[in-house]
Amino acid sequence: MAGALTFLMFAGIFALVLTGCMLLAARARRRGISGHLLGVVQEIYHPTAFESQHEVESQEERLATKPAPSDT
């Protein structure tokens, strides 16, 4: 009986931790900060992907700051 109770406690704690991780990941995706969180890991283990992501972000910034033709 004690072994079953211990197993259920660990299973419950494990389920809570996984649920927390899922909620944190969903929040990061909604806010758009997930790329910055994993940037360090990606730079170390997959440098070409990091460089590509950096290029995409810089292109988005250039498009966002481009003045409208009617402003000139």
TORPA-4810 file (N, C-alpha, C, O; in nm, 3 decimals):
<nodes>
NODE_1_0.082_-0.119_0.000_0.000_0.000_0.000_0.087_0.126_0.000_0.057_0.222_-0.071_M
NODE_2_0.193_0.125_0.079_0.280_0.242_0.085_0.350_0.265_-0.048_0.372_0.379_-0.089_A
NODE_3_0.385_0.156_-0.116_0.450_0.169_-0.246_0.358_0.231_-0.350_0.402_0.312_-0.432_G
NODE_4_0.231_0.194_-0.347_0.134_0.249_-0.441_0.111_0.398_-0.414_0.097_0.477_-0.506_A
NODE_5_0.106_0.434_-0.286_0.087_0.575_-0.250_0.206_0.659_-0.295_0.189_0.770_-0.345_L
NODE_6_0.326_0.606_-0.276_0.447_0.676_-0.319_0.446_0.695_-0.470_0.479_0.803_-0.521_T
NODE_7_0.409_0.590_-0.542_0.402_0.599_-0.688_0.302_0.704_-0.732_0.330_0.783_-0.823_F
NODE_8_0.185_0.707_-0.669_0.084_0.806_-0.705_0.129_0.948_-0.675_0.098_1.041_-0.750_L
NODE_9_0.202_0.967_-0.566_0.255_1.099_-0.533_0.354_1.146_-0.639_0.346_1.259_-0.686_M
NODE_10_0.448_1.058_-0.677_0.545_1.095_-0.779_0.479_1.119_-0.914_0.517_1.211_-0.986_F
NODE_11_0.380_1.038_-0.948_0.308_1.057_-1.074_0.233_1.190_-1.074_0.230_1.259_-1.176_A
NODE_12_0.174_1.226_-0.963_0.103_1.353_-0.953_0.197_1.472_-0.963_0.167_1.570_-1.032_G
NODE_13_0.310_1.464_-0.895_0.409_1.572_-0.902_0.462_1.585_-1.044_0.478_1.696_-1.095_I
NODE_14_0.489_1.472_-1.108_0.538_1.473_-1.246_0.436_1.536_-1.339_0.472_1.614_-1.427_F
NODE_15_0.309_1.504_-1.320_0.202_1.561_-1.403_0.193_1.712_-1.382_0.171_1.787_-1.477_A
NODE_16_0.208_1.758_-1.258_0.205_1.901_-1.231_0.321_1.974_-1.296_0.303_2.083_-1.352_L
NODE_17_0.439_1.916_-1.291_0.556_1.978_-1.353_0.538_1.986_-1.505_0.568_2.089_-1.565_V
NODE_18_0.490_1.879_-1.566_0.467_1.881_-1.711_0.361_1.983_-1.750_0.376_2.053_-1.850_L
NODE_19_0.256_1.994_-1.671_0.152_2.092_-1.698_0.208_2.234_-1.688_0.177_2.319_-1.770_T
NODE_20_0.289_2.258_-1.587_0.352_2.389_-1.572_0.442_2.423_-1.690_0.443_2.537_-1.737_G
NODE_21_0.518_2.326_-1.737_0.604_2.348_-1.854_0.522_2.379_-1.978_0.559_2.465_-2.058_C
NODE_22_0.412_2.309_-1.995_0.326_2.333_-2.111_0.264_2.473_-2.106_0.257_2.541_-2.208_M
NODE_23_0.221_2.515_-1.989_0.163_2.648_-1.975_0.267_2.757_-1.998_0.238_2.859_-2.060_L
NODE_24_0.388_2.735_-1.948_0.496_2.831_-1.969_0.533_2.841_-2.117_0.557_2.951_-2.167_L
NODE_25_0.538_2.729_-2.186_0.569_2.729_-2.330_0.460_2.800_-2.409_0.491_2.876_-2.502_A
NODE_26_0.335_2.778_-2.374_0.225_2.845_-2.444_0.231_2.996_-2.421_0.206_3.073_-2.514_A
NODE_27_0.264_3.037_-2.302_0.274_3.180_-2.271_0.389_3.244_-2.348_0.376_3.355_-2.399_R
NODE_28_0.501_3.173_-2.357_0.616_3.225_-2.431_0.583_3.237_-2.580_0.624_3.334_-2.644_A
NODE_29_0.511_3.140_-2.635_0.473_3.146_-2.776_0.377_3.262_-2.802_0.388_3.330_-2.904_R
NODE_30_0.282_3.284_-2.711_0.186_3.393_-2.728_0.255_3.529_-2.726_0.221_3.618_-2.804_R
NODE_31_0.352_3.543_-2.639_0.421_3.671_-2.625_0.534_3.689_-2.727_0.586_3.799_-2.742_R
NODE_32_0.570_3.582_-2.795_0.675_3.592_-2.895_0.815_3.597_-2.837_0.906_3.649_-2.902_G
NODE_33_0.835_3.545_-2.717_0.967_3.550_-2.654_1.038_3.415_-2.656_1.147_3.401_-2.602_I
NODE_34_0.976_3.317_-2.718_1.036_3.184_-2.715_1.165_3.178_-2.793_1.256_3.103_-2.757_S
NODE_35_1.177_3.255_-2.900_1.300_3.254_-2.979_1.418_3.308_-2.901_1.529_3.259_-2.916_G
NODE_36_1.394_3.408_-2.818_1.501_3.466_-2.740_1.545_3.375_-2.626_1.661_3.377_-2.586_H
NODE_37_1.454_3.298_-2.574_1.489_3.208_-2.464_1.582_3.098_-2.510_1.674_3.059_-2.437_L
NODE_38_1.560_3.047_-2.629_1.640_2.936_-2.679_1.755_2.983_-2.767_1.827_2.899_-2.821_L
NODE_39_1.774_3.111_-2.783_1.879_3.163_-2.869_2.018_3.120_-2.827_2.101_3.090_-2.912_G
NODE_40_2.045_3.117_-2.698_2.177_3.078_-2.649_2.206_2.932_-2.681_2.314_2.898_-2.728_V
NODE_41_2.110_2.846_-2.654_2.128_2.703_-2.682_2.141_2.681_-2.832_2.223_2.600_-2.876_V
NODE_42_2.062_2.751_-2.909_2.067_2.735_-3.054_2.200_2.786_-3.110_2.252_2.729_-3.205_Q
NODE_43_2.254_2.892_-3.053_2.381_2.945_-3.100_2.495_2.846_-3.076_2.587_2.836_-3.157_E
NODE_44_2.489_2.773_-2.967_2.595_2.678_-2.934_2.584_2.552_-3.019_2.683_2.508_-3.077_I
NODE_45_2.465_2.493_-3.026_2.450_2.362_-3.086_2.408_2.364_-3.233_2.424_2.264_-3.302_Y
NODE_46_2.354_2.475_-3.281_2.308_2.481_-3.420_2.328_2.624_-3.471_2.231_2.699_-3.487_H
NODE_47_2.455_2.663_-3.497_2.485_2.803_-3.529_2.419_2.854_-3.656_2.385_2.972_-3.664_P
NODE_48_2.400_2.769_-3.757_2.338_2.818_-3.880_2.192_2.857_-3.858_2.144_2.953_-3.919_T
NODE_49_2.123_2.785_-3.773_1.984_2.821_-3.742_1.979_2.953_-3.666_1.889_3.035_-3.688_A
NODE_50_2.075_2.975_-3.577_2.080_3.101_-3.503_2.104_3.217_-3.597_2.039_3.321_-3.586_F
NODE_51_2.197_3.200_-3.692_2.225_3.307_-3.787_2.104_3.335_-3.875_2.075_3.451_-3.906_E
NODE_52_2.034_3.231_-3.915_1.914_3.250_-3.997_1.806_3.324_-3.918_1.742_3.414_-3.972_S
NODE_53_1.787_3.288_-3.794_1.687_3.355_-3.710_1.724_3.502_-3.690_1.637_3.589_-3.692_Q
NODE_54_1.853_3.529_-3.671_1.898_3.667_-3.655_1.871_3.747_-3.783_1.830_3.863_-3.775_H
NODE_55_1.894_3.688_-3.899_1.868_3.755_-4.026_1.719_3.783_-4.044_1.681_3.891_-4.091_E
NODE_56_1.635_3.688_-4.009_1.490_3.707_-4.020_1.445_3.822_-3.930_1.364_3.905_-3.971_V
NODE_57_1.496_3.827_-3.808_1.458_3.934_-3.716_1.504_4.070_-3.766_1.431_4.168_-3.754_E
NODE_58_1.624_4.078_-3.823_1.673_4.206_-3.874_1.592_4.251_-3.995_1.569_4.371_-4.012_S
NODE_59_1.549_4.158_-4.080_1.464_4.194_-4.194_1.328_4.244_-4.147_1.273_4.337_-4.205_Q
NODE_60_1.273_4.182_-4.044_1.145_4.228_-3.990_1.157_4.369_-3.934_1.066_4.450_-3.950_E
NODE_61_1.270_4.400_-3.869_1.290_4.534_-3.815_1.302_4.636_-3.928_1.249_4.747_-3.918_E
NODE_62_1.372_4.599_-4.036_1.386_4.690_-4.149_1.251_4.720_-4.212_1.222_4.835_-4.248_R
NODE_63_1.168_4.619_-4.227_1.036_4.640_-4.286_0.947_4.723_-4.194_0.866_4.803_-4.242_L
NODE_64_0.961_4.705_-4.065_0.877_4.777_-3.969_0.914_4.925_-3.964_0.827_5.008_-3.939_A
NODE_65_1.041_4.961_-3.987_1.083_5.100_-3.975_1.086_5.173_-4.108_1.123_5.290_-4.112_T
NODE_66_1.048_5.108_-4.216_1.047_5.171_-4.348_0.934_5.273_-4.354_0.819_5.240_-4.324_K
NODE_67_0.964_5.400_-4.394_0.857_5.500_-4.399_0.764_5.475_-4.517_0.803_5.416_-4.618_P
NODE_68_0.643_5.519_-4.502_0.544_5.505_-4.608_0.577_5.600_-4.723_0.636_5.706_-4.698_A
NODE_69_0.541_5.568_-4.847_0.570_5.657_-4.960_0.503_5.794_-4.946_0.555_5.893_-4.998_P
NODE_70_0.392_5.801_-4.880_0.324_5.930_-4.864_0.393_6.021_-4.762_0.363_6.140_-4.756_S
NODE_71_0.486_5.966_-4.682_0.557_6.046_-4.582_0.668_6.130_-4.642_0.714_6.224_-4.578_D
NODE_72_0.711_6.100_-4.763_0.824_6.174_-4.821_0.780_6.292_-4.901_0.864_6.363_-4.956_T
</nodes>
